[in-house]
Amino acid sequence: MISYPSIDKLLDKVDSRYSLAILAAKRAHQLEAGEFEMIDDYKSSKTVGMALEEIAAGKVVIDPNSDLKEADAEAIDQEEQLENAEREDRSRNLDSDHPDEN
């Protein structure tokens, strides 16, 4: 659970919790990839926390001209979750076919 910045302050900057999660995740990935930092002094040392601080400061916003709408993003997210679940099932099946012989 995050304590800073507050969820209320963050939701003043975006229209939904889902949009906030997507925006923070994308920005955190950018920071991990070496993108420049937009704030001089972060309270968080983790990229997701840094992204949330940037959102609260108004430095990171959702592009209003983006073709990716929330419904599209939700569909993509569901598809990725399904693919991950299928991958995990295949991995579990492989593990059960070849148990460790200890």
C-alpha positions in Angstrom: 0.0 0.0 0.0 1.3 3.4 -0.9 1.3 6.2 1.6 2.9 8.9 -0.5 1.7 10.3 -2.7 -1.9 9.9 -1.5 -4.3 8.0 -3.7 -6.6 11.0 -3.5 -3.9 13.3 -5.0 -3.2 10.7 -7.7 -6.8 10.3 -8.6 -7.1 14.1 -9.1 -4.6 13.6 -12.0 -6.2 10.7 -13.8 -9.8 9.5 -14.4 -9.6 6.0 -12.8 -7.5 3.7 -10.7 -7.0 1.5 -13.7 -5.7 4.4 -15.7 -3.4 5.3 -12.8 -2.0 1.7 -12.7 -1.4 1.6 -16.4 0.3 5.0 -16.4 2.4 4.3 -13.4 3.5 0.9 -14.8 4.4 2.4 -18.2 6.4 5.2 -16.6 8.1 2.8 -14.2 9.2 0.7 -17.2 10.6 3.8 -18.9 12.6 4.7 -15.7 13.9 1.1 -15.5 15.0 1.4 -19.1 17.0 4.6 -18.3 14.7 7.3 -19.2 15.4 10.7 -17.6 14.0 11.5 -14.2 11.5 14.3 -14.1 11.8 15.3 -10.4 15.0 16.4 -8.6 14.3 14.7 -5.3 12.3 11.4 -5.1 11.1 10.0 -1.7 10.9 6.5 -3.2 13.9 4.5 -4.5 11.7 2.2 -6.5 10.6 3.0 -10.0 6.9 2.5 -9.4 7.0 4.9 -6.5 9.0 7.4 -8.5 6.5 7.1 -11.3 3.6 7.8 -8.8 5.5 10.8 -7.5 5.9 12.2 -11.1 2.2 11.6 -11.7 1.2 13.5 -8.5 3.5 16.3 -9.5 1.8 16.6 -12.9 4.9 15.7 -14.7 3.4 12.5 -16.3 0.0 12.7 -17.9 -2.1 10.5 -20.2 -2.0 11.6 -23.8 -5.5 12.7 -24.6 -4.8 12.0 -28.3 -3.7 8.4 -27.6 -5.4 5.8 -29.8 -5.3 3.3 -26.9 -8.5 3.7 -25.0 -9.2 2.3 -21.6 -11.4 -0.5 -23.0 -8.6 -1.4 -25.4 -6.1 -1.4 -22.6 -8.3 -3.7 -20.5 -8.7 -6.1 -23.4 -4.9 -6.2 -23.9 -4.4 -6.7 -20.2 -6.9 -9.6 -20.1 -5.2 -11.2 -23.1 -1.8 -10.9 -21.4 -3.2 -12.5 -18.3 -4.6 -15.4 -20.3 -1.3 -15.9 -22.1 0.5 -15.9 -18.7 -1.9 -18.4 -17.2 -1.5 -20.7 -20.2 2.3 -20.5 -19.9 2.1 -21.3 -16.2 -0.1 -24.3 -17.0 2.3 -25.6 -19.6 5.2 -25.2 -17.2 3.3 -27.0 -14.4 2.5 -29.9 -16.8 6.1 -30.2 -17.9 7.2 -30.2 -14.2 4.7 -33.0 -13.4 5.8 -35.0 -16.4 9.4 -34.9 -15.2 9.5 -34.9 -11.4 12.8 -34.4 -9.7 14.5 -37.7 -8.8 15.9 -36.8 -5.3 
